[in-house]
Amino acid sequence: MKKALILSLALAAVPSISRAQITVLGGGVEEHAAAPGETYSGTLRLRNDGRETAEAKLYLTDYAFAADGTTRYAPAGSTARSSARWIVFSPAQVRIAPGGETTVGYTVTVPTNAALSGTFWSMLMVEGIARGSAESTAGGAARVRVGIQPSIRYGVQIATTLGAPAPKVAFANARAYAAGRGKVLELDVANAGDIAYRPEIRVELFDAAGNKAGAFTSRRGLLLPGTSLRQAFDLGAVPAGEYQALVVADAGGDQVFGAQYHLKL
């Protein structure tokens, strides 16, 4: 799973264009195994790649995504598997000199509830603060104009997994269609269980005579409980005809899930 980069636009009185920008270094997922009552800590590295001092604020949200392309950032602590109430981080606002770096520390304290099982997560957002805005602590006045203000946010998932419940995979919405000179098989893969995993999805294609017509593999990022992804396989320029597609999703360990589809290509 890639780290989230969100661009929001708002009409406002904004400073003249700044060359400062804070980015988050490393991956977009902080993943840990823990037990009820356990506490663990981690850090995020932030860097200012611009030529001016830059500021950013940090806050938590809940996060989910679906195969239809939608992404939801719900209020922190509002979803069933939110870990927002477990997370404490500091500082809540940073100021970084040009070319400089800083770190933000976080601590996760898992409740002492033996019934907790599976993966719980929230997103730690890092959002740039416009120079000269009301939130900025930078000294000096900025030249202000009225226009479109871009707000760039980076999101890092903090995911905690308790125990090892069996993963579950569900397939839906399989379809085949022509794309250019080739054919494509597309389907949705959903995490129907309580634990996150990184699925490896494979397709074996057989023609009407039972001969193997192709094999395809895709490795995906962290699929969280209750979320789904859309996977497309380029089958190439296979001859027109009827085929059987065997789809297998490997969720790690000994857990493998499969489905078979009859395709008319």
N, C-alpha and C positions, 0 to 999 in steps of 0.2 A: 504494500500500500504506500503510495507516494504521499509526501507531506502535502497538506492542503494549502493552496495559495488562492486567496479570494480577493477580487477587486470589486469594491463598491464605489458608486458614483453618487455625489450629492451636489446640489446647487447651493453655494455658500460663498461668503466673503472669505477668500483664501489668500495666503501669502503668494508672492511671486514664485515661480517654479523652483523647487529645491532639488539639489543634486544629492541629497542625503537619503540613504535607504538602509534599514536594518534587515538582515536576513538571518534565518536560523540554519546553523551548520549541522551536518549529519542527517540521519534518516528522519522520517516522519512518524515513526512509531517507537515508543518506549514500552517494551514488553517485559513483564516480570511474573514469575510464579511465586505465590505466597500462601500462607496459611491463616486461618482466622486468628485475629489478635496480633499478627505480625506487623512490624513497621519496616519500611525500606526507604531509601533515598536515592535521588539521581540529580543530574544537572543537564541543562540545555546551554549550548554555546551560541551566542549572538554576535554578529559582526556588522559593522558599518562599512559598506563598500563604497560609500559616497565621498564627496569632497567637502562636506560640511558636517558639523555635529548633528546627530540625529537622535530622536527620542521615540520610545515605543511604550505602550501600556500592555499589561498581561492580564488575562482573565480566563475563566473556565466556561465552557459550554458543553452540552451533550451533543452527540454527533451520530448520524446514521446515513446510509445511502442505499439506493435501490437500483435494480437493473434498468429501469426506465430512464436513468440519468439524473434523477432527483437526489439532492443532498439536503439534509435537514440539520440545522444547528438550533437545538432546543435549549431553553433555559437550563442552567446547570442544576443537576439534581432532580430533573423533572421526568426522566425516563426510567423504565424498570431496572435496567442494568447500568445505571449511572454510578460512577465512582467519585463524582465531584465532591461529595461530603467527606471523602476519605483523604483528599489532597489539600496540602498546604504548600504554598510556594512563596518565594521572596527573591528579589523585590517585585513589587507590583508595577513599577515604572522604571525604565532605564534610560540613561543618556550616554551615548557613546561617541567619542571623538572620531574624526575621519580616519578610516583604516584600522580602527581599534576593535577590540573584542571585550566581551564581558560574559559572565555566566549567571544563570538563574537556577537556584536550587529548589528542589521540591521534595516533599516527604509524603509518603502514602501510609496511612494507618488503617489497617483492615479491621473491621469490627469483630468483636469476639463472639461470633455467631457460627456455631458448628454447622448450621444448615446451609451456609453459603457455599455455592458450587458453581464452577464455570468461569466465564470471562466477564469482567466488569470494566468499564472504560469511560473516560471523558476526554475532551480536547482542551489543551492549553493553548490559547490563542495569543499571538504576538502581533499587535496592531500598531502601525506607525502613527505618530502624532505630528500633525502639520506644524511646521515652524511658525511661531507667532500666534498660534491658536490659543484658545482659553485654557486648554489642557497642558500647553507647553510650559516648561520651567526655564527655557532658554532666555537669557537676558537680551535686552535690546529690542527695538521695534522692528517689525518686518514690513516691507512694502506690501500693502494689501490690495487685492483686486477682487472683483466679483466674477465667478466662473464655476467650472466643474472641478470639484475637489476629489481626486482619487484617494481611496483609503485601501492600503494594501495590508492584508493579514496573512500570517502564516499560522497553520495549526499543526500541533504535534499531539498524536494520540498517546495517552498514558493508559495502558491496558494491564489489568491484574487478573491472573488466572488462578483459581483455587480448585484443587483437586484435579481429577482427570476424567470427567464424564465423557461418555462416548459421543463423538461427533455425529452429526446428521446432515445429509445432503439431500436436497430436493431439486428436481429438474422441471422446467416448465417452458412453454411457448417456443418449442422447437419449430424451425421453418427453414426451408431451403429456397434459394433464389439465385438468379443470374446476376453476375457483376462483371461488366466488361465481357471478356471472352471466357471467363471462368464461372464456377459455381461456388456458392457460400452456404455453409450450414451455420445457423445461428440459434442459440438457446440460452435460457436463463438458468443460473445456478444459485440456489439459495441456501443459506445456513439455517437449517431448521432445528438446530440443537442449542446447547447452552455454552459451548466452548468455541473459541476462535481457532481458525486454522488457515493455512495457505494451500489452497487446493491445486493439485496438478490434474489438469483435465486432458484426457486423451480420446481421440476418435479413430476407430478402425472402420474403413469403408469397404464393403463387399458388393460385387456386382450380382446380377441375377443368377449367374452360374456358381456363385459361392467363391469366386476368386477375389483375392484381396486387391482392391483398387487404390488403396492409399492409407497412410497412417499419419496422424497429426497430434501434436502435443502443445499445450500452453500451461505455463506456470504463472499463477496469479498471486497478488499480495494478500494481506491479512483480511479474511472474510469474517466479520463479526457476527455474533448471534443476532438473528432477525434481519440481517441485511442480505442483499443479493447482487449479483453481477451479470452482465450480458457478455457472452463469449461468442466470437465469430471465428470460424475456421475457413480458410481459403482452400477449397478442394481442388483448385486448378481446373484445367480444361478437360474434365472427364467427359467421355462420350455420353450422349443422351441415352437415357434408359432408367431402369428401376434398380435401386440399391438398398442395402441394409446398412445402417450406421450404428455401430456399437459405441456408446459414450460411457466413459469410465472417469469418475472423479476420485482421486486419491487424497484423503483428508489427513494422512499421516499415520504412521504405525501400521496396524493391520486393517485399518478402516478403509474399505474401497466400496464405492457405490456405482451402480451402472444402470443404464437405460438403453433400449433399442428402438430405432426409428426406421420406418419404411419411407424411402425418399424416391420421388419421381423427378429426375434431373434432365 
